[in-house]
Amino acid sequence: MSSAAKIVCILGPTGAGKTAVSLGLAEKFSAQVVNFDSRQVYRDFPIITAQPDERDKAVCPHHLYGMLETTEAVSAASFVDMAKSVIEEVKPELPLLVGGTGLYLQALTSGLAPIPDIPEEVRENIRRRLEAEGSPALFKELESIDPEYAAKTHPNNRQRNARALEVFEATGKTFSWWHNRVQPPSPYDSLKVGIAVDLDELTPLLAKRIDMMIEAGAIEEVRKAWEKCPDPDAPGWTGIGCSEVLSYFRGDLSLEEAKKLWMANTRAYAKRQITWFKRDSEINWFSPGSLNEVSDLVENWLV
């Protein structure tokens, strides 16, 4: 690029109110929304992953939501490729990147670590272990090897846990070591806006949102997705809420047990997101409902 493209990034923990801010900014600045949430890319789970609904999409164009099948994997590298392409299409309008997957945003704005190719025998070894021992066991190992990266994932995320262990086995260096290497300058001039909510304040809001998702048809959504992809190890099923509702649908948990587990995993995820974003000194933090203040910041930055 001849000059750095301007992008505005709206980030924060799940349920913090990022969508409302992004829609308000989109209306004021003729912007378009680009997703950077790793779960909202899956077509079969619009309710459980809180994807924009038709009213949201009527405000402005939305990109990178619901475009993958449950069987398709997504990585930071593949996300960056898709996001760069969309940003080029959106220009000269303003791209609003909205989401909570910090690794994806970091990969886009700061570049990806040049991790060497992983030998197939190493991949196969980790795959066998994953099948034999399960993702939580590999996650526990990851916590001891690379606690920094383990704090960014969760026990049920088979893809990320396996990838981190593959890299360590093949290179002798942790995923975090590779990610923390000095990267080339970003191709983007980015303004980062964070929506800050205290975890204790956020918790009851997350519980209410889970109830609303169930009322909106989350169980039926899982039933239809299971008909299409009856493989609980498929990438799309790793999303928080998807596996818990599936456990209820398959009779492994009662609905209340599934909701309790869903809530616990959602809260833990929100805590990890808060921890991740707190480390980024470039983020301008605002409380929910501060659209006017955020708009002023964006307007001054664009001048």
Secondary structure by P-SEA (a helix, b strand, c coil): ccbbbbbbbbbbcccccaaaaaaaaaaacbbbbbbccccccccccccccccccaaaaaaccccccccccccccccaaaaaaaaaaaaaaacccbbbbbccaaaaaaaaaccccccccccaaaaaaaaaaaaaccaaaaaaaaaaacaaaaaaccccaaaaaaaaaaaaaaccccaaaaaaccccccccbbbbbbbccccccaaaaaaaaaaaaaaacaaaaaaaaaaaccccccccccccaaaaaaaaaaccccaaaaaaaaaaaaaaaaaaaaaaaaaccccccccccaaaaaaaaaaaaac
